[in-house]
Amino acid sequence: MSPSTPVSALTIAGSDSGGGAGIQADLKAFAAHRVHGLSAITALTAQHTRGVTAVHVPPLDFLRAQIDACFDDFDIHAVKLGMLANAEVIHLVADALEQRRPPQIVIDPVMVATSGAKLLEDSALRAMRERLLPLATLLTPNTPEAELLLGRSISNADDAEDAAAALLDMGAGAVLLKGGHLLEGSRVIDRYFDGVSREEFSHVRLPVDAHGTGCTLASAIAAQLCCGLSLANACEAAIDYVARGLQGGYHPGRSDVMVLDHFGAARPA
């Protein structure tokens, strides 16, 4: 690898045909951080800013072929996991990561739709707990996802702190519990815990309906890890990146749903 060649990050996630989330958002975030983006697509979605109209899950052997092709040729510094449609996909991805052992694994456990609907069957939820969490350098759930993983409600700041510690006990190396779904006044508080240090990252709550923030945040963290930041600092930098992207966000479709401005987010004020 020459001095001018950027390091590589791999996203294993679903494709968003509307361009605001999933693989498309991940690759934008990687590029904005000058990290070479690789992708293995776990699901193809027909979607726009108003919802998902169809989903196709590729054959398992094709998914494994994508993952192997990336690891066979690139020096992968971090892997970001997003939408994994079912237990079979989760087991395949876990098998591949256990074999390949990338330095950093950031897991965005996509389990709950914006509508609140549960996306994973019980067998897939079990597989995520048992196979993926122990592989995670960092787990980045929102409140509904943390509630599903733990099987209990999170309704206040004390619950959130207890949940972060409980998720760590389930095997994750560190947890960033996102605060967007937990109403704590005029600010959003994201909580980081790695078993030694606790951090709180706070931003003003914006009155927007945004798409792709979770995907972007996890990918930006993976990119920052590729660039050499510590885990806590990578989380802080990525949260700032998403906040800037939201401030410059735009409405690409015919709904009120906004997507992030990656170009503007890449240039701190």
Solvent accessible surface area in square Angstrom, and as a share of the most:
residue,aa,sasa,rsa
1,M,150,0.67
2,S,56,0.36
3,P,146,0.92
4,S,101,0.65
5,T,62,0.36
6,P,61,0.38
7,V,30,0.17
8,S,8,0.05
9,A,0,0.00
10,L,0,0.00
11,T,0,0.00
12,I,0,0.00
13,A,1,0.01
14,G,3,0.03
15,S,15,0.09
16,D,2,0.01
17,S,75,0.48
18,G,39,0.37
19,G,18,0.17
20,G,8,0.07
21,A,10,0.08
22,G,11,0.10
23,I,7,0.04
24,Q,56,0.25
25,A,0,0.00
26,D,0,0.00
27,L,62,0.31
28,K,83,0.35
29,A,0,0.00
30,F,0,0.00
31,A,69,0.54
32,A,29,0.22
33,H,28,0.13
34,R,204,0.75
35,V,4,0.03
36,H,78,0.35
37,G,26,0.25
38,L,12,0.06
39,S,38,0.24
40,A,0,0.00
41,I,45,0.23
42,T,1,0.00
43,A,0,0.00
44,L,80,0.40
45,T,14,0.08
46,A,42,0.33
47,Q,29,0.13
48,H,74,0.33
49,T,19,0.11
50,R,157,0.57
51,G,32,0.30
52,V,83,0.48
53,T,98,0.57
54,A,56,0.43
55,V,79,0.45
56,H,105,0.47
57,V,53,0.30
58,P,14,0.09
59,P,85,0.53
60,L,70,0.35
61,D,110,0.57
62,F,114,0.47
63,L,3,0.01
64,R,56,0.21
65,A,53,0.41
66,Q,30,0.13
67,I,0,0.00
68,D,34,0.18
69,A,61,0.47
70,C,13,0.08
71,F,31,0.13
72,D,104,0.54
73,D,111,0.58
74,F,77,0.32
75,D,88,0.46
76,I,11,0.05
77,H,54,0.24
78,A,0,0.00
79,V,0,0.00
80,K,0,0.00
81,L,0,0.00
82,G,3,0.03
83,M,51,0.23
84,L,3,0.01
85,A,25,0.20
86,N,44,0.23
87,A,12,0.09
88,E,100,0.45
89,V,1,0.00
90,I,0,0.00
91,H,71,0.32
92,L,25,0.12
93,V,0,0.00
94,A,0,0.00
95,D,68,0.35
96,A,0,0.00
97,L,1,0.01
98,E,67,0.30
99,Q,119,0.53
100,R,68,0.25
101,R,162,0.59
102,P,15,0.10
103,P,94,0.59
104,Q,51,0.23
105,I,11,0.06
106,V,0,0.00
107,I,2,0.01
108,D,5,0.03
109,P,0,0.00
110,V,35,0.20
111,M,0,0.00
112,V,25,0.14
113,A,32,0.25
114,T,132,0.77
115,S,100,0.65
116,G,53,0.51
117,A,54,0.42
118,K,95,0.40
119,L,84,0.42
120,L,9,0.04
121,E,126,0.57
122,D,87,0.45
123,S,45,0.29
124,A,1,0.01
125,L,11,0.05
126,R,123,0.45
127,A,4,0.03
128,M,2,0.01
129,R,69,0.25
130,E,116,0.52
131,R,55,0.20
132,L,0,0.00
133,L,0,0.00
134,P,73,0.46
135,L,27,0.13
136,A,5,0.04
137,T,35,0.21
138,L,0,0.00
139,L,0,0.00
140,T,1,0.00
141,P,0,0.00
142,N,23,0.12
143,T,8,0.05
144,P,33,0.21
145,E,7,0.03
146,A,0,0.00
147,E,48,0.22
148,L,43,0.22
149,L,2,0.01
150,L,34,0.17
151,G,64,0.61
152,R,112,0.41
153,S,84,0.54
154,I,9,0.05
155,S,81,0.52
156,N,73,0.37
157,A,38,0.30
158,D,103,0.53
159,D,42,0.22
160,A,1,0.01
161,E,64,0.29
162,D,85,0.44
163,A,0,0.00
164,A,1,0.01
165,A,27,0.21
166,A,20,0.15
167,L,0,0.00
168,L,29,0.14
169,D,125,0.65
170,M,60,0.27
171,G,33,0.32
172,A,5,0.04
173,G,43,0.41
174,A,0,0.00
175,V,0,0.00
176,L,0,0.00
177,L,5,0.02
178,K,24,0.10
179,G,3,0.03
180,G,37,0.35
181,H,110,0.49
182,L,13,0.07
183,L,147,0.73
184,E,47,0.21
185,G,61,0.59
186,S,85,0.55
187,R,98,0.36
188,V,29,0.17
189,I,33,0.17
190,D,12,0.06
191,R,14,0.05
192,Y,5,0.02
193,F,26,0.11
194,D,44,0.23
195,G,43,0.41
196,V,144,0.83
197,S,43,0.28
198,R,124,0.45
199,E,72,0.32
200,E,99,0.44
201,F,19,0.08
202,S,47,0.30
203,H,51,0.23
204,V,91,0.52
205,R,69,0.25
206,L,58,0.29
207,P,134,0.84
208,V,66,0.38
209,D,75,0.39
210,A,33,0.26
211,H,44,0.20
212,G,10,0.09
213,T,44,0.26
214,G,19,0.18
215,C,21,0.12
216,T,0,0.00
217,L,11,0.05
218,A,0,0.00
219,S,0,0.00
220,A,0,0.00
221,I,0,0.00
222,A,0,0.00
223,A,0,0.00
224,Q,26,0.11
225,L,15,0.08
226,C,13,0.08
227,C,71,0.42
228,G,65,0.63
229,L,62,0.31
230,S,62,0.40
231,L,36,0.18
232,A,23,0.18
233,N,80,0.41
234,A,0,0.00
235,C,0,0.00
236,E,82,0.37
237,A,27,0.21
238,A,0,0.00
239,I,11,0.06
240,D,50,0.26
241,Y,2,0.01
242,V,15,0.08
243,A,15,0.11
244,R,58,0.21
245,G,0,0.00
246,L,33,0.16
247,Q,134,0.60
248,G,37,0.36
249,G,21,0.20
250,Y,103,0.39
251,H,106,0.47
252,P,72,0.45
253,G,35,0.34
254,R,218,0.80
255,S,26,0.17
256,D,121,0.63
257,V,25,0.14
258,M,10,0.04
259,V,9,0.05
260,L,7,0.04
261,D,37,0.19
262,H,21,0.10
263,F,147,0.61
264,G,29,0.28
265,A,0,0.00
266,A,31,0.24
267,R,137,0.50
268,P,96,0.60
269,A,147,1.14
